[in-house]
Amino acid sequence: MNSPTPRTQVKRLPQRASYDPQPVYDILDEGLVCHLGFVVEGQPFVIPTAYGRLDDQLYIHGSPASRMLRTLDQGVEVCLTVTLLDGLVLARSAFHHSMNYRSVVLFGTATRVDDPTEKLTALKAFTDHVVCDRWAEVRPPNPQELAGTLVLALPIAEASAKVRTGPPIDAPEDYALPVWAGEIPLRLTAAAPVADDRCLAQVEVPKYAVAYQRAK
């Protein structure tokens, strides 16, 4: 994944693009929700879902009854996107307003994960992606739950990252306007954890819940 393909080639502002694996991995690791786009019988669909990454594989999972998963399991080509919004960029003109962001676009075909060991490894990656080290504390899936979960793997092979950072870029003549310009940074932050009413009295709130944050 070092050379752009006709599908991943960024044409609009190509200087913001990267086709190296690490920027793609970093964005995927910080994100929580992806959008999956695919076409069924001529009808386009875009579905949001959670995911997990392990090395160069992206995993999604859910009920075997899920239309999305059943469709992808048939070898339908998919386009997956993840976007992280970092800031609102306010320019001196309405035309040059923008946003600072990091995004990934990934193309490919998903395959079903049937091997029980790989399936558990994928579900661990998914769980720990949402909350680091959570898998070590919870009860793992039992055989019935494992059988009732469909896991698909999507190779991270045909992908590109696109990033915008920095201040607004105004037209030269607009810099003399008496208008405030700059960035309003945005961050995903967690509020204080709220315990389930049925938590056992002796169970303390884990540190990763109190100080939860996304890796960056």
C-alpha positions as CSV (number, residue, x, y, z in Angstrom):
1,M,0.0,0.0,0.0
2,N,2.5,2.6,-1.2
3,S,1.3,3.5,-4.6
4,P,-2.1,5.0,-5.3
5,T,-4.6,3.1,-7.4
6,P,-7.1,4.6,-9.8
7,R,-9.7,4.4,-6.9
8,T,-7.5,5.8,-4.2
9,Q,-5.7,8.5,-6.1
10,V,-6.6,11.8,-4.5
11,K,-7.3,14.4,-7.2
12,R,-8.5,17.3,-5.2
13,L,-5.6,18.9,-3.3
14,P,-3.3,15.8,-3.8
15,Q,-0.6,17.3,-1.6
16,R,-2.8,16.4,1.4
17,A,-2.8,12.7,0.5
18,S,-0.7,9.8,1.8
19,Y,-0.6,6.2,0.6
20,D,1.8,4.9,3.2
21,P,0.4,2.4,5.7
22,Q,1.2,4.2,9.0
23,P,-0.9,7.3,8.5
24,V,-3.8,5.1,7.5
25,Y,-3.3,2.9,10.6
26,D,-3.0,5.9,12.9
27,I,-6.3,7.3,11.7
28,L,-8.1,4.0,11.8
29,D,-6.8,3.4,15.4
30,E,-8.1,6.7,16.7
31,G,-11.5,6.4,15.0
32,L,-14.5,4.6,16.4
33,V,-17.1,4.5,13.6
34,C,-16.6,3.8,9.9
35,H,-19.1,4.2,7.1
36,L,-19.4,1.3,4.7
37,G,-20.6,2.0,1.2
38,F,-21.8,-0.8,-1.2
39,V,-24.3,-1.4,-4.0
40,V,-27.0,-4.1,-4.0
41,E,-29.2,-4.6,-7.0
42,G,-28.4,-1.1,-8.2
43,Q,-29.3,0.5,-4.9
44,P,-26.5,2.3,-3.0
45,F,-26.2,1.9,0.8
46,V,-23.9,3.7,3.3
47,I,-24.0,2.1,6.8
48,P,-22.2,3.3,9.9
49,T,-20.6,0.6,12.1
50,A,-17.9,0.1,14.6
51,Y,-14.7,-1.8,13.6
52,G,-11.3,-3.0,14.9
53,R,-7.9,-3.3,13.4
54,L,-5.2,-6.0,13.7
55,D,-2.1,-5.5,11.6
56,D,-3.2,-5.0,8.0
57,Q,-6.8,-6.3,8.5
58,L,-9.9,-4.4,9.5
59,Y,-12.6,-6.4,11.2
60,I,-16.4,-5.7,11.4
61,H,-18.9,-7.9,13.1
62,G,-22.5,-8.3,14.0
63,S,-25.5,-10.6,13.7
64,P,-25.5,-13.2,10.9
65,A,-29.0,-11.8,10.1
66,S,-27.6,-8.3,9.3
67,R,-28.3,-7.4,5.7
68,M,-25.1,-5.4,5.5
69,L,-22.9,-8.3,6.7
70,R,-24.8,-10.9,4.6
71,T,-24.3,-8.7,1.6
72,L,-20.6,-8.1,2.2
73,D,-20.1,-11.9,2.9
74,Q,-21.2,-12.5,-0.8
75,G,-18.1,-10.7,-2.1
76,V,-19.6,-7.3,-2.9
77,E,-17.0,-4.6,-3.4
78,V,-17.0,-2.1,-0.5
79,C,-15.8,1.4,0.1
80,L,-15.0,2.2,3.8
81,T,-14.4,5.6,5.2
82,V,-13.3,7.0,8.5
83,T,-13.1,10.7,9.3
84,L,-11.7,12.5,12.4
85,L,-12.7,16.2,12.7
86,D,-9.9,18.2,14.4
87,G,-11.1,21.8,14.0
88,L,-13.2,24.4,12.3
89,V,-11.2,26.8,10.1
90,L,-12.7,30.3,9.9
91,A,-11.4,32.4,7.1
92,R,-11.9,36.1,6.3
93,S,-14.2,35.2,3.5
94,A,-17.1,32.7,3.4
95,F,-15.6,31.0,0.4
96,H,-12.4,30.0,2.2
97,H,-13.9,28.5,5.3
98,S,-12.7,24.9,5.8
99,M,-12.2,22.2,8.4
100,N,-9.0,20.5,9.7
101,Y,-9.5,16.7,9.5
102,R,-7.8,13.4,9.0
103,S,-9.6,10.8,6.8
104,V,-9.1,7.3,5.3
105,V,-10.8,5.8,2.3
106,L,-10.4,2.0,1.9
107,F,-11.6,-0.2,-1.0
108,G,-11.8,-4.0,-1.0
109,T,-13.7,-7.2,-0.6
110,A,-14.5,-8.6,2.8
111,T,-14.1,-12.3,3.7
112,R,-15.7,-14.3,6.4
113,V,-13.7,-15.3,9.4
114,D,-14.6,-18.9,10.3
115,D,-11.6,-20.2,12.2
116,P,-12.6,-20.0,15.9
117,T,-9.1,-18.8,17.1
118,E,-8.9,-16.1,14.5
119,K,-12.5,-15.1,15.2
120,L,-11.8,-14.7,18.9
121,T,-8.6,-12.7,18.1
122,A,-10.7,-10.4,15.9
123,L,-13.3,-9.9,18.6
124,K,-10.5,-9.1,21.1
125,A,-9.1,-6.5,18.6
126,F,-12.5,-5.0,18.2
127,T,-13.2,-4.8,22.0
128,D,-9.7,-3.4,22.8
129,H,-10.0,-0.9,20.0
130,V,-13.1,0.6,21.7
131,V,-11.6,0.5,25.2
132,C,-7.9,-0.5,25.6
133,D,-7.4,-3.7,27.6
134,R,-11.1,-4.2,28.2
135,W,-11.0,-7.8,26.8
136,A,-8.8,-8.9,29.8
137,E,-11.5,-8.0,32.3
138,V,-14.7,-9.2,30.7
139,R,-16.2,-12.6,30.1
140,P,-15.2,-13.8,26.6
141,P,-17.9,-15.0,24.2
142,N,-19.3,-18.5,24.9
143,P,-19.7,-21.0,22.1
144,Q,-23.3,-20.0,21.5
145,E,-22.4,-16.3,21.3
146,L,-19.5,-17.0,19.0
147,A,-21.7,-19.0,16.7
148,G,-24.2,-16.1,16.7
149,T,-21.6,-13.5,15.6
150,L,-20.5,-13.0,12.0
151,V,-17.0,-11.6,11.6
152,L,-15.7,-10.2,8.4
153,A,-12.1,-9.2,7.5
154,L,-11.3,-6.4,5.1
155,P,-7.6,-6.2,4.0
156,I,-6.0,-2.7,4.4
157,A,-4.4,-2.9,1.0
158,E,-6.0,-0.3,-1.3
159,A,-6.3,2.8,0.8
160,S,-5.4,6.4,1.1
161,A,-5.2,9.0,3.9
162,K,-6.0,12.7,3.5
163,V,-5.2,15.3,6.1
164,R,-5.7,19.1,6.4
165,T,-4.0,21.1,9.2
166,G,-3.2,24.7,9.9
167,P,-4.8,28.1,9.6
168,P,-7.2,29.4,6.9
169,I,-5.8,30.2,3.5
170,D,-7.3,33.5,2.4
171,A,-7.1,35.4,-0.9
172,P,-4.1,37.8,-0.6
173,E,-6.4,40.9,-0.6
174,D,-8.5,39.6,2.2
175,Y,-5.8,39.6,4.8
176,A,-6.4,43.3,5.2
177,L,-10.0,42.8,6.2
178,P,-10.9,43.5,9.9
179,V,-12.3,40.0,10.3
180,W,-11.2,37.5,12.9
181,A,-9.8,34.3,11.3
182,G,-8.3,31.2,12.8
183,E,-9.1,27.7,14.0
184,I,-11.6,26.4,16.6
185,P,-10.0,23.1,17.7
186,L,-12.4,20.2,18.3
187,R,-11.6,17.2,20.4
188,L,-13.5,14.0,21.3
189,T,-13.5,14.0,25.1
190,A,-15.2,11.6,27.6
191,A,-17.4,12.7,30.5
192,A,-17.3,11.0,33.9
193,P,-18.3,7.3,33.7
194,V,-21.8,6.4,34.9
195,A,-21.9,3.0,36.6
196,D,-24.6,0.5,35.9
197,D,-27.0,0.4,38.9
198,R,-26.5,-3.3,39.1
199,C,-22.7,-3.2,39.4
200,L,-21.5,-5.1,42.5
201,A,-20.7,-2.8,45.4
202,Q,-17.1,-3.9,45.6
203,V,-16.3,-3.2,41.9
204,E,-14.4,0.0,41.4
205,V,-14.5,2.1,38.3
206,P,-11.4,1.2,36.3
207,K,-8.8,3.7,35.5
208,Y,-9.3,3.4,31.8
209,A,-13.0,4.5,32.2
210,V,-12.1,7.4,34.5
211,A,-9.3,8.7,32.1
212,Y,-10.8,7.5,28.8
213,Q,-9.3,9.0,25.7
214,R,-8.7,8.1,22.1
215,A,-5.1,7.4,21.1
216,K,-3.5,10.1,18.9
